Amino acid sequence: MANEGTIRIHRSIGGTGAAFRVTFVPYGGEGEEAAVAGERSFHELQQVRAFLKMLGLGAEFIKDALRQLTAGRSASVPNVSLTDKAVKSAGFGNLVNLARSNG
C-alpha cells in the first residue's frame, strides 16, 4: 500500500534542539489542518539527506529539497509516495495505523 503526501523540512535557527525537523503530511486532510503523520528530527543536513534517501526519494527530489533548505529555512517535496515499509523504517508508524483505521 502506498502512502501519498508531502514531505516538509524545517530548519531551526538558534536554540539547543535539533536543527532540522522532517515531517510527512499525507493527502486527504484539509489544507493547513492536514494531520502530520510523523516527524523526525536531525542535527545535521547530511542526516536529512540520508533519511530522505532511506525513504526512497530519488536523487533529484533530494537535491531539490536540499537546495530549498540552502536558500531558506524550509523545503517541501510534494507528491511523495511512501511504501508501508518505508513509513515503518522512518518511524512514521502513526500513518500506517491511520491508514488502516480509515481504510
DRENLUM-402903 format. One record per residue: residue in three letters; chain; x, y, z of N, C-alpha, C in turn. Coordinates in steps of 0.1 Angstrom, whole numbers, plus 5000, padded with zeros to 4 digits. Last residue first. Example, Ala and Ser with C-alpha at 12.3 -4.5 7.8 and 13.67 -1.06 7.14 Angstrom:
2
NODE   resn   chain   n.xx   n.yy   n.zz   ca.xx   ca.yy   ca.zz   c.xx   c.yy   c.zz
NODE    SER       A   5128   4978   5071    5137    4989    5071   5129   5000   5079
NODE    ALA       A   5132   4943   5078    5123    4955    5078   5132   4967   5078
END
This chain:
103
NODE   resn   chain   n.xx   n.yy   n.zz   ca.xx   ca.yy   ca.zz   c.xx   c.yy   c.zz
NODE    GLY       A   4907   5029   5064    4907    5022    5052   4896   5014   5047
NODE    ASN       A   4912   5041   5087    4903    5048    5078   4900   5040   5066
NODE    SER       A   4929   5023   5100    4917    5026    5106   4907   5033   5097
NODE    ARG       A   4951   5023   5082    4944    5010    5084   4930   5013   5091
NODE    ALA       A   4960   5049   5083    4955    5043    5070   4947   5031   5072
NODE    LEU       A   4968   5050   5110    4958    5059    5105   4952   5053   5092
NODE    ASN       A   4990   5032   5110    4978    5029    5118   4966   5037   5113
NODE    VAL       A   5007   5045   5092    5002    5032    5089   4989   5028   5097
NODE    LEU       A   5011   5069   5107    5005    5069    5093   4999   5056   5090
NODE    ASN       A   5024   5062   5130    5011    5067    5131   5003   5067   5117
NODE    GLY       A   5050   5055   5122    5041    5045    5125   5026   5050   5125
NODE    PHE       A   5074   5066   5111    5061    5073    5109   5050   5063   5111
NODE    GLY       A   5099   5056   5111    5093    5058    5124   5080   5066   5123
NODE    ALA       A   5109   5047   5088    5111    5061    5091   5106   5065   5105
NODE    SER       A   5101   5021   5087    5115    5024    5088   5118   5038   5093
NODE    LYS       A   5074   5026   5081    5078    5020    5094   5092   5022   5097
NODE    VAL       A   5076   5038   5056    5069    5045    5067   5073   5040   5080
NODE    ALA       A   5087   5017   5041    5095    5030    5043   5089   5038   5054
NODE    LYS       A   5066   4999   5042    5080    4995    5048   5088   5008   5051
NODE    ASP       A   5046   5012   5028    5044    5009    5043   5058   5006   5049
NODE    THR       A   5061   5036   5007    5056    5023    5009   5054   5022   5025
NODE    LEU       A   5052   5069   4997    5060    5060    5005   5053   5047   5007
NODE    SER       A   5053   5093   4974    5046    5081    4976   5056   5072   4984
NODE    VAL       A   5048   5128   4971    5057    5117    4975   5049   5105   4978
NODE    ASN       A   5039   5153   4964    5036    5141    4956   5046   5130   4959
NODE    PRO       A   5064   5178   4974    5050    5173    4972   5050   5160   4964
NODE    VAL       A   5085   5188   4996    5086    5179    4985   5072   5173   4983
NODE    SER       A   5098   5218   5008    5087    5210    5007   5088   5201   4994
NODE    ALA       A   5117   5235   5033    5116    5229    5020   5104   5220   5020
NODE    SER       A   5130   5265   5050    5122    5253    5049   5122   5247   5034
NODE    ARG       A   5146   5287   5051    5145    5279    5063   5137   5266   5062
NODE    GLY       A   5166   5289   5020    5157    5295    5031   5157   5286   5043
NODE    ALA       A   5185   5278   5004    5180    5291    5000   5172   5297   5011
NODE    THR       A   5189   5253   5016    5201    5262    5015   5196   5277   5012
NODE    LEU       A   5164   5242   5012    5169    5245    5025   5180   5254   5025
NODE    GLN       A   5164   5239   4984    5154    5248    4990   5159   5252   5004
NODE    ARG       A   5185   5221   4981    5186    5234    4975   5177   5244   4981
NODE    LEU       A   5173   5199   4993    5185    5205    5000   5188   5219   4994
NODE    ALA       A   5152   5194   4974    5149    5197    4988   5161   5204   4995
NODE    ASP       A   5168   5188   4951    5159    5200    4952   5155   5204   4966
NODE    LYS       A   5180   5164   4960    5188    5176    4956   5180   5189   4956
NODE    ILE       A   5158   5148   4963    5167    5151    4975   5175   5164   4972
NODE    PHE       A   5149   5147   4937    5140    5152    4948   5148   5156   4960
NODE    GLU       A   5171   5135   4924    5166    5148    4920   5157   5155   4931
NODE    ALA       A   5172   5109   4936    5183    5119    4938   5179   5133   4935
NODE    GLY       A   5140   5099   4951    5151    5100    4940   5161   5111   4943
NODE    LEU       A   5133   5084   4982    5132    5096    4973   5143   5095   4963
NODE    GLY       A   5134   5065   5001    5132    5060    4987   5130   5072   4977
NODE    LEU       A   5140   5069   5027    5126    5069    5024   5123   5064   5009
NODE    MET       A   5168   5070   5025    5162    5058    5031   5147   5057   5028
NODE    LYS       A   5169   5096   5015    5174    5085    5006   5168   5072   5011
NODE    LEU       A   5161   5110   5037    5153    5111    5025   5157   5100   5016
NODE    PHE       A   5183   5103   5054    5169    5099    5058   5160   5100   5045
NODE    ALA       A   5205   5115   5042    5204    5101    5043   5190   5096   5046
NODE    ARG       A   5197   5142   5045    5199    5136    5031   5198   5121   5032
NODE    VAL       A   5197   5145   5072    5184    5147    5065   5185   5140   5051
NODE    GLN       A   5224   5141   5077    5214    5131    5083   5201   5132   5076
NODE    GLN       A   5234   5163   5065    5238    5150    5059   5228   5139   5065
NODE    LEU       A   5226   5184   5082    5220    5183    5069   5223   5169   5063
NODE    GLU       A   5221   5174   5117    5230    5178    5105   5222   5175   5092
NODE    HIS       A   5202   5167   5135    5211    5178    5139   5219   5183   5127
NODE    PHE       A   5167   5160   5132    5181    5157    5129   5189   5169   5132
NODE    SER       A   5136   5143   5138    5145    5155    5140   5159   5151   5138
NODE    ARG       A   5104   5135   5123    5118    5131    5128   5126   5144   5129
NODE    GLU       A   5070   5127   5125    5081    5138    5125   5094   5132   5130
NODE    GLY       A   5039   5119   5109    5051    5116    5116   5061   5127   5115
NODE    ALA       A   5016   5129   5099    5017    5115    5102   5029   5112   5110
NODE    VAL       A   4997   5157   5105    5011    5153    5103   5012   5138   5108
NODE    ALA       A   4967   5164   5090    4974    5158    5101   4988   5154   5097
NODE    ALA       A   4958   5196   5078    4961    5182    5075   4970   5176   5086
NODE    GLU       A   4952   5222   5080    4949    5214    5091   4951   5199   5089
NODE    GLU       A   4958   5235   5056    4968    5236    5066   4965   5227   5078
NODE    GLY       A   4937   5212   5038    4946    5224    5038   4956   5223   5049
NODE    GLU       A   4925   5184   5052    4920    5197    5047   4930   5208   5049
NODE    GLY       A   4938   5153   5041    4935    5163    5051   4930   5175   5044
NODE    GLY       A   4946   5140   5019    4934    5135    5024   4929   5145   5036
NODE    TYR       A   4981   5131   5021    4970    5137    5015   4957   5132   5020
NODE    PRO       A   5003   5133   5050    4995    5126    5040   4984   5134   5034
NODE    VAL       A   5032   5147   5057    5018    5151    5058   5010   5143   5046
NODE    PHE       A   5060   5142   5075    5053    5137    5064   5038   5140   5066
NODE    THR       A   5088   5163   5084    5075    5157    5087   5069   5152   5074
NODE    VAL       A   5118   5170   5100    5113    5164    5088   5099   5158   5091
NODE    ARG       A   5137   5195   5113    5125    5187    5115   5120   5183   5102
NODE    PHE       A   5170   5204   5123    5161    5201    5112   5149   5192   5117
NODE    ALA       A   5184   5208   5147    5184    5218    5137   5173   5216   5126
NODE    ALA       A   5173   5200   5179    5177    5195    5166   5175   5207   5156
NODE    GLY       A   5180   5225   5204    5174    5213    5199   5179   5209   5186
NODE    THR       A   5188   5250   5212    5197    5239    5216   5192   5226   5210
NODE    GLY       A   5188   5281   5192    5183    5271    5201   5192   5259   5203
NODE    GLY       A   5192   5288   5156    5194    5290    5171   5188   5279   5179
NODE    ILE       A   5166   5280   5135    5178    5289    5136   5180   5291   5151
NODE    SER       A   5156   5250   5120    5155    5259    5131   5168   5267   5132
NODE    ARG       A   5141   5241   5090    5154    5243    5097   5152   5254   5108
NODE    HIS       A   5119   5216   5079    5121    5230    5085   5134   5231   5093
NODE    ILE       A   5104   5200   5054    5116    5200    5062   5117   5215   5066
NODE    ARG       A   5078   5177   5044    5082    5191    5047   5094   5191   5056
NODE    ILE       A   5064   5158   5020    5074    5158    5030   5078   5173   5032
NODE    THR       A   5031   5150   5013    5041    5159    5011   5051   5158   5023
NODE    GLY       A   5017   5119   5000    5016    5132    5007   5028   5140   5004
NODE    GLU       A   5006   5085   5001    5010    5097    4994   5008   5109   5002
NODE    ASN       A   5015   5053   5006    5011    5064    5013   5015   5077   5006
NODE    ALA       A   5006   5022   4992    5014    5034    4991   5007   5045   4999
NODE    MET       A   5008   4988   5000    5000    5000    5000   5009   5012   5000
END
